């Protein structure tokens, strides 16, 4: 008799959840409706975007898509020289009016467009660039992966290692032999970053030719050597700290995002928080920035919208008829997270989280 009641309740929960999901638009704000496959699809999309942008980061100076040439003292953009005409103005070849026009069209207008686009994206989605494109954050996640295999930690500064077996199905067997791989990954990425940054300043053909033929000039070798050393230190000891507070682009995105109380944010179904006792904080273990996704927005200041915490919660509930507790929220639903910064408990729409039983709001949520 009890088994039949549990079965009927489970079936009712699934029906209620399906009805809820069918009533919502299919977008990133509702990953809980699409199950593990769809969330994994989001991570595959992230991997594709990050890989493509990292390759673009390396290849852009080679094909003159974007770089500043110190020898010629001007930018290249989409293979074309991008000059302001300062030399021509000094030599009298163009007038002051033409010079002012060049400054407006080739400097202030592009700069304004880039800043405006960045503010708009950050206002709606936060650190989307960091989580989905940034070549530095791609390195951070890669080093996290290998460092956990070597030590059980995502950072040398973590006090305790993460569990080898997690409630979301993650299994990481810690072996010290992975330190060799971790070290090679750190040194390799540091060297690549130093070389690529130099190609943004000097002709890439010259740099790569000198590098492959061991003919680097003193200054070129010094730049690459010192740059590699600094990146090794940063990637080993301070990569998370740099992403949080050292990166101007990331910090600006966070500040803009914090100003919008209805921006996309990780939401936590607080009415069912007692269910977290059944878990091992898999959502926190999954976060590459070492954040706690169930906290208020202010403490999620550096969230990169990677959605790995949401995926972890999905996996924990994969065989559970109850919906997961973490969801991506926006608009009015996002106030449940953002307004709690001020000690408020806002009233949010009843359909912000999937229902547990036959109605849009379950009594267990209070």
N, C-alpha and C positions, 0 to 999 in steps of 0.2 A: 504493500500500500504506500509506504514512504517512497519507495523507488519510483512508483508511478507518479506521485506528486512532484518529485524532483524533476522527472522527465518532462512533465507537463509545464512546469515553471521554466525549465530551460528552453523548451520549444517556444513558450510565450515570450521570453526575453529575446530570442532570436528574431521572432516575428516583429516585435516592437522595434528592435534595432534596425531591421530591414526597412520597415515603414519610415522610420526617421531618416535613414540614409537616402531612400528614394525621393524624399521630399526636399533634400538639400542639393544644391548644384555641385557638380563634380569638379572640385578644385583642390588646391593644396591645403585649404583650411579645414578639410574634412578627411584626413588620411585614415581616421579610425573607421570610416565606412567602407573602405576598400580592402581591408585586411592586409596580411603580411605581404602578399605579392605586390600590391600597389605601393606599399611603403618601400619595399626593396627596389621597386622600379624607380622611386624618387632617388634612392642612393645610387643606383646605376646612372641615372641622369646627372647627378652631382659629379660622379666619377668621370663621365664623358665631358662635361663642361670644364672641370678642373684640369683634366688631361689636355684638352684642346687649348685652353688658355695658357697652360704652362708651355706648350709647344709654340704658341704664338709669342709668348714672352721671349723665347730663345730665338725664334726666326725673324721677328719683326725688324731688328737692326740689320740682319743679313740682307734682307730684301728692301731695305730703306722704307719700310712701312711706317716706322716712327723711331727717330733717334736725333740726338743733337751732336753735330760734328764740331769738335773743338778746333780742328784745323781750318775748317771753312767758316766757322762761327755762325752757323745757322742750323735750323731744324730740317729734317727730311720728313715728309708726311705723304704716305701712299705713293712713294717713289719720287715725288717731286720736291725740289728745294722750297723750303718755306721761310722766306726772308721778309723782314720788315722794311727793307730798303734804307737802312741807316747809312750804309756806305755810299749808296747812290745820292742820298740827301747831302752828305758831307761834301761830296765831289760836285754838287750842284746839278746833277742829272735830273733830279725830281724836285718839285716845289714843296713848300711847307704843307700846302693843302693835300698833295698826294701822299706825303709822309703821314699826315694825320689820318687820311683815309686808310692807309695800310695798317696803321696801329689799331684802328677801329675794327676793320674787317678781318685782319689776320692775327690779332692778339686778344683784344677785349671781347669780341663776339664769340670766338671759339671757347675762350676761357669761361665766359658767361654761360654758354650752352652746357659745357661739361659740369660746371658747378650746379647749375639749375637741375640738370638731369640727376646728378648725384643726390641732391637734396630731396628731390621728388621720390626717388627710389628708396632712400633711407627713411623718409617720412612714412611711407606705406609698409615697407618690409624690413627695415633695420639694416643690419650688417649683411645684406644679401651678397654684396661683392666678396666679402671675406669668406663666407661659407661656400660659395658656388664658383668663384673665379680666382681669387687671390693666389698667385704662385707661392707666396711665402706660407700661407696657411696649408697648402697642399703638402709642403715639406713638413710642417708641424704635425699633421695627421700621420704622415708616413713614419716619422721618427717615433711618434707615440706608439704606433703598431709594433715596431721592432723592439722598442725599449720595454714594452710590457712583456714581450716574449722573453726578454733577458732578465728582467727584475721583478715583474709583476706590477710595476708602477708605470704611469704615464709620464712621470716627471721625477727627477732625482730628489726633488724637494718634498714629494709626498711622504707622509709619515708611515702609512701602512700600505702593504701591497693589496691589490684587488684580488677577489676570490678567483680561483682557476675555473670553477664551474659556477655559472650564474643562472638565475631563474629564467632569463630570456633565452637560454640555450647556448650562450657563448661559452666556449671552452678554450682556455689558453694555458698550455703546459709550459711552465717557466723552466728554462734551461740556460745556464750561464754561457753556453757556447754562442748564444745569440748576441752577446756583447760584441763579438768580432764583426758580425754583420751590422749591428747598430753603429759601431764606430766607422765602418766603411761607408755606410749610408750618410752619416753626418759629414765626413770629410768629402765625399763625392759631391753632395749637394752644395756644400760650402764652396768648393772649387768651381762648380758650374755657375753659381751665383756671382762669384767674383769675376769670372771671365765674361759672362754675359753683360754684367753692368759696365765693364770696360768697353764692350762693343757698342754700347749706347753712346759712348763719348768719342771713340776713335774708329776709323774705318774697319769694319769687321773682317774684311779680306786680309788686311795687314795683320790684325791680331791673330787670326787663326793660322795664317801662313807662318808667322814668327813662332807661334806656339808649337805647331807640328814639326817645325824644322829646328826647334830649340834655339831660336835667334831673337828672343824677346829683348827689347831694349831694357836698360836699367830701370827706367820709370815704369815700364809696362810690367816687368817682373816684380817690382816693388808693390805696385797696385794689386796685382793678383795675389802675391804672397801675404801681404798685410790683410787684404780683404778676406782671403780664405781663413786666416787665423781668427779674425773677428767674427766671421760667420760660424766657425766651429764653436767658439765660446758662446755665442748667442743661441745657436741651435741646441747646444748641450745643456746650458744652464738657465737660459732666460727666454726661451722662445714663447712661452705662454705669457710671461710678463710683457714682452714686447708687443704681442698682439693686443693685450688688454689696454695698455697705457702708453706704449712707445710709438705706435703707428699712428701718424696724424690722420691718415685716411680712415682707419678703423675707429679712432676716437671721435672724429667728426660725424661718422655715421651713427654712432651710439648716442651722441648728444642730440642729433636731430630726431632719432627714433624715440628717445625718452620724452620729447616734447609732444608727441602724438599719442594720446591715451587710447586711441582706437586702432593703432597699428598692429600688424601681425605679431603674435606672441604665443609662447607655449602656455596653454591653459591647463589647470589642474582641477579635476572634479572633487572639490574639497568635501562635499557631502558624503563621499564614499572613502574618505582618507583612511578609515580603519582597515580597508583592504590592503593598504601598503604594508601592513604587518606581515602579510603572507609573502612579501617579496624581499629581496636583498638589495634594494636601491639600484637595480640594474640601469635605471634611467640615468642616475648620476655617474655610474661607471662608464656609460656610453658617451658622455659628453667630452669632446676633445678639448674643451676650454676649462674643464674641471669645475663646472657650475652645478648648482642644485636646481633642477628644472621645476620643482614643486614650490619654489619660493616666490616672493613678490618680484615685480619687474625691476625694481632698483637693484636687486641683487643679481639680476640676469642682464646687467648693463652691457656685457660683452658677448651676448648670445649671437651666434653667427647664422641662425636659422638653418642649421644643417639637418635638423629633424631626427637626429640619431636617437635622442631620448624618447621621442614619440615611437620610433621603430622598436626600441627596446621594450616599451610598455605594450606595444602590439604583440610582440612575441611572447611576453609573459602571459597574455590573455588569449593566446592562440587557440587553446583547447578549453577556454572558459566561456560559458554562454554570456557572461557579463562583459560589457564593453570596456575597453581600456580607460584609464583615468587621465591620460595626457592627450591633449588635442591641440592643434593649431587654431587659435581663435583670432578674430579680428572684428572691427566695427564695434557694435554695442557689447558683444560678448567679451571683447578684450578688456573691458572695464573691470571685470572680475579680478584681473591680475594687476592692472596699472593703478587703479584707485586705492588698492590696499596699501600702496606706498604711504598714503596719508592716514592710515588707520581706519579707512571706511570699509563698509561691507555693502557694496552697491547691489541693487536689484538688477538682475540680468534676464534676458529672454529665457523662457523655459526650454527652448530647443537648442541651447548652446552646447549641451552634452547629450549623447545618445541616451535614450531611456533604458531603464532596467526591466520594467514590466510594461503593462499595456498602455500606459499614458506617457505624455511627454515629460512629466515630472514625477519622480518617484519619492515616496515619503521618506526613504532612508537618506535623502539629500537634505532634509530639513528645510 
